[in-house]
Amino acid sequence: MGVVTLDLAGSLTIADIEAVALGRAKVALAAEARAHVAVMREQAERDLSAALAADKDKRVYGLNTGFGSNFKDYVSPADLKQLQENLILSHCVGMGPAAPVSVVRATMLMRAASLARGHSIVRPVVIETLIDMLNAGVTPAVPRYGTVSASGDLAPLSHIAAVVIGKGRVLDADGKEVATADYLAKHKGAFTPISLEMKEGLALNNGCQYSNAWGALAAAMMRRLIEAAALNAAIGVQVMRGSGRPFRADLHWLRPHPGAQEVAGWVFDLLEGYQFRDVGTDAKYDYDQKIQDPYNLRCAAQILGPCLDLIERAEATLTIEARSVTDNPIDLNDGVEGYDLDLITSGGHFHGMSVAVDTYGLLQAAGIMARVSNMRCVRIVDAARNKGLGPQVRGARANSTESGLMLMEYTTAGLCNHIWGLASPSHLMSISTDSGQEDHVSMAANVAMRAYEAAERLAELFAIELAFAAQAERVRQREMGEPQALPPATLGKRTQAALEAVDAAFPPVESDRELSWDMMQLAEKVLSGEIVKATGYGFGRH
């Protein structure tokens, strides 16, 4: 098992986030970061004490004041600990079912990483407690709804912080919510709860790590799915005996959109060995009397390329967010020499609009990818357009008592429409909060949660398309030599290997049977990247 180390520079990657989220890596705090966090905290405490000695009414937002619209309320030194605990408990107001374990773990990791940068005025023990919880597999129960992702993801982060102080609830091994105290009684030594001191509650619940967790995990899935989309396009070209020429590099250099160039290169490579990978119009016409393919094949690079661009933009933004300091106020001092208390600055880094905008790009990509996949399914079941595959890919001599794969196409329509429904631009629909003090919020979490779900549904849609393709090749082999059948054609080895992996998860349909269970097993393999890996292709840069 690997180790992800949190450092002063901020160096998390989406791969790091996913590894910790899925329990594939432990977490550590770099010694240099721990030392810096400690010395900066001590300096802030000394300077605040000195300032209060000189002026008992001295206010530093977040250190000795109320929060949000209560910013004018002065809190005495004797009440600062109670202020922090009350902040956390009062903000535990999430609703709905618990967020997935992976999302909560990713949130905890990124919150710890933000605090480890040394600008949040916390003691090292705050960061170390989050790390201890992650390494011990302690996952807070976080109701998934209720955040507006400005002033941070206040409710979700507060549910995590409540567990840090021994309150709240955690998820047990069966996924049931149990009181933290009861959990610790049964799992002695899992972690040691702490008492919060000045500023530390605010440091734990200001930030958009919850939104970023959903978004980063969605981006990781969408990265695998754009590769799956390119594979499906390459398989679709071959199953429908289309032309590979629309994916030539020299063609795409004449319209050099980066995503389109990249996808075209992937598809052309995956077509290696295919009989019609790079032949002229005459050879293609002699084979099937067609000189052009439909857009779902011929324009696949131009359609999927912008999706790749959107995914890469989301990856870049979500990575920046994962490496950032996002709470409020933020200590702008870089060290103790010349430390200035007035550089503890109330800003707006907790606002999630950057996350919302580029996570929305994942939803756009999912919607586009879903439709082109659905369109290929529509054509492959259509006996008038599927080049001899018969109705519903049952062949020319279809059994009249059977429906075959008919309803799978309906499912792709339902999934595609559901993904479109998820693509509501919540970030354009800001609702003012906190008595108007927080008058523009990002709604980033609502966008990111739907991007995460869209990726799951897209994998299911892709799985159905692959099942259609695998069944189509079986029909072509079975009916080879029949009058209505196309002549044999050589397929590429990489895509043949992928189709063999499909067969292992989704056995051939010899007669009508329940299809959902095999299909969902195949969808899991699509989402994990297993089907793509079967090709042996690296999907590197061209």
WOMORA-V821542 format. One record per residue. PHI is phi in radians with two decimals (none if undefined). OMEGA is omega in whole degrees, 0 to 359 (* if undefined). D_CENTER is the distance of its C-alpha to the mean C-alpha in Angstrom with 1 decimal. Layout:
phi={PHI/PHI}
omega={OMEGA/OMEGA}
d_center={D_CENTER/D_CENTER}
This chain:
phi={none/-1.35/-2.29/-1.79/-1.79/-1.55/-2.22/-1.19/-1.31/1.40/-2.34/-1.08/-2.09/-1.11/-1.10/-1.06/-1.06/-1.16/-1.08/-1.22/-1.03/-1.65/1.31/-1.67/-2.58/-1.53/-2.22/-2.38/-1.85/-1.05/-1.03/-1.10/-1.16/-1.06/-1.11/-1.17/-1.01/-1.11/-1.23/-1.23/-1.10/-1.06/-1.17/-1.09/-1.08/-1.09/-1.20/-1.17/-1.08/-1.15/-1.15/-1.21/-1.14/-1.42/-2.58/-1.13/-1.70/-1.04/-2.04/-2.22/-0.93/1.53/-1.65/-2.47/-2.31/-1.26/-2.14/1.04/-1.23/-1.65/-1.10/-1.40/-1.28/-1.51/-2.11/-1.25/-0.93/-1.18/-1.83/-1.15/-1.14/-1.11/-0.97/-1.18/-1.14/-1.07/-0.97/-1.13/-1.14/-1.22/-1.65/-1.42/-2.24/-1.14/-2.29/1.60/-1.17/-1.16/-1.13/-1.01/-0.95/-1.05/-1.18/-1.14/-1.10/-1.09/-1.09/-1.05/-1.05/-1.24/-1.15/-1.08/-1.11/-1.11/-1.15/-1.22/-1.25/1.54/-2.07/-1.95/1.02/-2.13/-1.37/-0.98/-1.07/-1.12/-1.16/-1.12/-1.20/-1.05/-1.15/-1.04/-1.09/-1.07/-1.23/-1.62/1.27/-1.57/-2.03/-1.04/-1.45/-2.11/-0.98/-1.38/-1.90/2.15/-1.59/-1.90/1.04/-2.71/1.12/1.45/-1.53/-1.03/-1.17/-1.04/-1.18/-1.21/-1.11/-1.22/-1.09/-1.06/-1.23/-0.97/-1.70/1.51/-1.79/1.18/-2.34/-2.18/-1.63/-1.47/-1.08/-1.65/1.40/-1.52/-1.45/-2.29/-1.06/-0.98/-1.06/-1.17/-1.07/-1.17/-1.14/-1.58/-2.17/-1.09/1.48/-1.01/-2.88/-1.90/-1.06/-2.15/-1.71/-1.34/-2.06/-0.70/1.33/-1.28/-1.13/-1.10/-1.17/-1.39/-2.01/-1.81/2.67/-1.88/-1.14/-1.16/-1.05/-1.18/-1.13/-1.01/-1.17/-1.13/-1.21/-1.12/-1.10/-1.08/-1.16/-1.19/-1.06/-1.19/-1.31/-1.20/-1.19/-1.10/-1.11/-1.13/-1.09/-1.05/-1.11/-1.11/-1.17/-1.07/-1.00/-1.32/-1.07/-1.61/0.91/-1.59/-1.77/-1.58/-1.06/-1.07/-1.92/-1.11/-1.13/-1.16/-1.12/-1.37/-1.21/-1.41/-2.49/-1.46/-1.25/-0.98/-1.11/-1.11/-1.06/-1.13/-1.12/-1.03/-1.11/-1.06/-1.13/-1.09/-1.12/-1.18/-1.48/-0.97/1.68/-1.33/-1.01/-1.94/-1.10/-2.64/-2.10/-1.40/-1.08/-1.10/-1.10/-1.20/-1.14/-1.07/-1.38/-2.36/1.06/-2.11/-2.07/-2.43/-1.70/-1.12/-1.03/-1.07/-1.80/-1.11/-1.81/-1.01/-1.18/-1.23/-1.45/-1.39/-1.00/-1.07/-1.15/-1.07/-1.04/-1.12/-1.14/-1.17/-1.15/-1.10/-1.01/-1.14/-1.14/-1.22/-1.22/-0.99/-1.08/-1.15/-1.74/-1.74/-1.67/-2.24/-1.50/-2.66/-1.33/-2.04/-1.48/-1.50/-1.21/-1.63/-2.86/-1.42/-1.19/1.20/-1.02/-2.19/-1.05/-1.22/-1.48/-1.36/-2.01/-1.52/-2.22/-2.34/-1.18/-1.37/-1.38/-1.68/-1.10/-1.05/-1.10/-1.08/-1.08/-1.48/-1.23/-1.05/-1.02/-1.12/-1.17/-1.05/-1.07/-1.08/-1.12/-1.21/-1.10/-1.10/-1.18/-1.20/-1.18/-1.01/-1.14/-1.16/-1.15/-1.03/-1.28/-1.26/-1.54/-1.59/-1.04/-1.35/-2.30/-1.77/0.97/1.57/-1.44/1.34/-1.17/0.96/1.02/-1.80/1.53/-1.18/-1.83/-1.15/-1.26/-1.21/-1.53/-1.97/-1.82/1.04/-1.72/-0.91/-1.31/-1.11/-1.16/-1.03/-1.08/-1.11/-1.14/-1.12/-1.14/-1.06/-1.12/-1.11/-1.09/-1.06/-1.12/-1.21/-1.48/-1.16/-1.41/-0.99/-1.20/-1.59/-2.10/-1.20/-2.16/-1.10/-2.31/0.96/0.98/1.51/-1.15/-1.85/-1.64/-2.53/-2.06/-1.65/0.99/-1.08/-1.10/-1.10/-1.16/-1.19/-1.05/-1.29/-1.11/-1.07/-1.16/-1.04/-1.10/-1.10/-1.20/-1.11/-1.07/-1.17/-1.12/-1.06/-1.09/-1.12/-1.04/-1.12/-1.11/-1.02/-1.09/-1.09/-1.16/-1.05/-1.16/-1.13/-1.11/-1.09/-1.16/-1.16/-1.82/-1.00/1.66/-1.19/-0.98/-1.47/-1.40/-1.28/-1.08/-1.01/-2.45/-1.47/-1.77/-1.28/-1.18/-1.11/-1.29/-1.09/-1.09/-1.13/-1.14/-1.15/-1.17/-1.11/-1.02/-1.15/-1.67/-2.26/-1.06/-0.94/-1.62/-1.54/-2.72/-1.01/-2.68/-1.19/-1.91/-1.01/-1.19/-1.13/-1.15/-1.21/-1.12/-1.15/-1.07/-1.08/-1.27/-1.17/-1.15/-1.34/1.62/-1.12/-1.15/-1.08/-1.07/-1.08/-1.25/1.34/-1.57/-1.56/0.87/-1.46/-1.33/-1.68}
omega={181/179/174/184/178/186/181/185/187/187/179/171/177/177/176/183/181/180/178/181/183/177/181/181/172/181/177/176/180/182/180/179/180/181/181/178/182/185/179/176/181/181/179/178/181/183/178/178/179/180/179/177/180/181/186/179/180/179/171/187/177/180/180/176/170/188/178/181/176/187/181/183/177/179/183/179/182/185/187/179/180/177/184/180/179/178/183/184/182/182/175/187/180/181/174/181/180/174/178/179/182/181/180/179/178/178/180/180/184/176/177/180/178/180/182/178/173/181/187/175/176/172/178/183/178/179/183/178/175/180/178/179/179/184/179/180/178/184/176/172/185/174/195/187/172/179/175/172/169/211/179/174/193/184/181/180/177/176/175/181/178/178/177/181/176/178/175/182/175/177/178/185/179/180/178/180/179/178/182/180/179/179/182/177/180/183/185/178/179/171/180/177/181/170/182/176/185/172/193/175/179/179/181/186/174/180/183/182/178/176/183/179/176/183/182/179/174/179/178/177/182/174/178/184/176/174/176/179/177/177/179/178/179/177/179/177/184/181/179/177/179/183/177/184/179/182/179/182/183/175/185/172/180/173/198/170/189/182/180/177/182/181/178/178/178/184/181/177/181/178/181/181/180/187/184/180/186/179/181/184/184/181/180/181/178/183/187/179/176/178/178/174/175/184/183/174/188/183/185/181/180/179/184/181/177/177/176/178/179/179/180/176/178/179/182/181/183/175/175/181/181/182/190/170/192/182/185/358/180/179/182/175/179/181/185/180/181/184/183/182/181/176/168/198/174/181/185/183/177/184/190/185/178/178/183/185/186/170/175/176/177/178/176/180/180/180/179/181/180/184/182/176/177/182/177/176/178/182/187/177/185/183/180/186/187/172/170/181/178/181/178/178/178/181/184/182/185/175/185/178/187/176/178/184/184/188/177/177/176/181/178/178/179/179/180/180/178/178/177/179/178/189/174/182/184/183/175/188/182/178/183/180/174/176/178/178/179/194/172/182/193/185/184/182/179/176/187/177/181/176/178/180/180/178/179/180/180/178/179/179/178/180/178/178/178/178/175/183/180/179/180/180/177/179/180/179/183/187/179/179/176/184/184/187/172/175/178/177/179/178/178/183/181/181/174/178/178/180/175/176/175/180/182/181/183/184/179/178/180/176/185/177/172/187/189/190/176/183/180/175/177/180/178/180/174/184/180/182/184/180/178/181/181/179/185/183/187/181/178/180/176/*}
d_center={22.0/20.9/21.0/18.8/21.3/20.9/23.3/25.0/23.5/19.8/18.3/14.9/12.6/8.9/10.9/12.8/10.1/8.9/12.6/13.7/11.2/12.5/16.0/16.7/17.8/20.1/20.2/23.3/24.6/26.6/30.3/30.6/27.8/29.4/32.8/31.7/30.0/33.2/35.6/33.9/33.8/37.4/38.4/36.8/38.6/41.9/41.7/40.9/43.8/46.1/45.1/45.7/49.1/50.1/48.8/48.0/46.2/43.8/40.3/37.0/34.1/31.9/34.4/37.3/36.5/34.7/31.3/30.1/33.2/35.1/35.1/38.9/39.5/40.9/40.2/42.8/42.1/43.1/40.4/37.4/36.1/36.5/34.8/31.6/31.6/32.4/29.6/27.0/28.8/29.4/25.7/24.6/24.5/21.1/21.6/20.4/19.0/17.4/13.6/12.3/13.7/10.6/9.3/12.9/13.3/10.6/12.3/15.6/15.0/14.1/16.9/19.3/18.4/19.2/22.4/23.3/23.8/27.1/27.2/26.5/30.0/29.1/30.8/29.1/29.4/26.6/24.1/25.8/25.5/21.8/21.8/24.4/22.4/19.4/21.9/23.8/20.9/21.7/19.0/19.9/19.8/17.8/18.5/15.4/17.2/19.5/17.9/18.5/16.7/19.9/22.1/18.7/16.9/20.4/20.5/17.4/18.4/22.0/21.4/20.1/23.1/25.4/24.9/25.5/28.9/29.6/29.0/26.4/25.0/23.1/21.8/24.3/24.0/24.2/21.4/24.2/24.5/27.4/29.0/28.2/31.9/32.4/29.5/31.1/34.5/33.3/31.2/33.5/32.3/28.5/28.4/30.8/30.1/31.3/33.1/31.6/33.8/34.0/30.7/28.5/27.3/26.4/24.6/22.4/21.4/21.1/17.8/14.4/12.6/11.6/10.0/8.4/7.2/5.4/4.3/4.1/2.7/1.3/3.6/5.1/5.7/6.8/8.9/10.5/11.1/12.8/15.0/15.6/16.6/19.0/20.4/20.9/22.7/24.9/25.7/26.4/28.8/30.7/30.9/32.2/34.4/33.1/33.6/31.6/33.3/30.9/28.5/31.1/30.3/33.5/32.7/29.3/31.0/33.0/29.9/27.7/24.3/22.1/19.3/22.1/24.1/21.3/20.5/24.3/24.9/22.5/24.1/27.5/27.1/25.9/29.0/31.3/34.2/33.8/37.2/36.3/33.8/36.2/39.3/41.3/41.9/45.1/43.7/41.0/43.5/45.9/43.2/41.9/43.7/40.4/39.9/36.5/33.3/31.4/28.7/25.9/27.1/29.0/26.5/23.3/22.8/23.5/21.1/18.1/18.9/17.8/14.5/14.1/15.4/12.8/9.9/12.0/12.8/9.4/9.1/12.5/12.3/9.5/11.5/14.6/13.5/12.8/16.3/18.1/20.7/19.8/22.3/25.7/28.3/27.6/30.4/31.0/33.6/32.8/35.5/38.4/41.1/42.0/39.5/39.5/38.5/38.2/35.2/33.1/31.5/29.9/27.4/24.1/21.3/19.8/19.2/15.6/16.6/15.1/11.6/12.5/14.0/11.5/8.4/11.2/11.5/8.5/10.5/13.6/12.5/11.7/15.0/16.9/15.8/16.6/20.0/21.2/20.4/22.2/25.0/25.7/25.9/28.3/30.5/30.6/32.0/34.5/37.8/39.0/36.3/35.0/37.9/39.7/37.0/38.7/37.4/34.0/34.1/37.0/39.4/42.7/44.4/42.0/43.2/43.9/43.0/39.4/36.3/34.2/30.8/31.7/29.4/26.3/26.5/26.7/23.5/21.7/23.2/22.0/18.4/18.5/20.1/17.7/14.8/17.2/17.9/14.4/14.7/17.0/17.0/17.1/17.2/20.6/22.0/22.7/24.9/27.2/27.3/29.5/32.8/31.8/31.1/27.4/28.0/24.8/21.4/17.9/16.3/12.9/11.7/13.0/11.1/7.7/8.7/9.8/6.9/5.3/9.0/9.6/7.7/9.9/12.8/12.6/13.0/15.9/17.4/17.3/18.9/21.7/22.3/22.7/25.1/27.1/27.4/28.5/31.0/32.2/33.2/35.0/36.9/37.9/39.2/41.0/42.7/43.5/47.0/47.1/48.5/45.4/43.1/42.0/43.4/41.4/38.8/37.3/33.5/31.4/31.1/27.3/26.6/29.2/27.6/24.3/26.5/28.2/24.9/24.3/27.8/27.2/24.6/26.2/30.0/32.2/33.2/37.0/37.7/35.9/33.7/30.8/27.7/24.7/24.6/24.7/22.2/19.6/20.4/19.9/16.5/15.4/16.8/15.1/11.6/12.6/14.2/17.6/19.2/18.3/19.7/22.8/23.8/24.2/22.9/21.1/19.3/20.6/21.7/24.8}
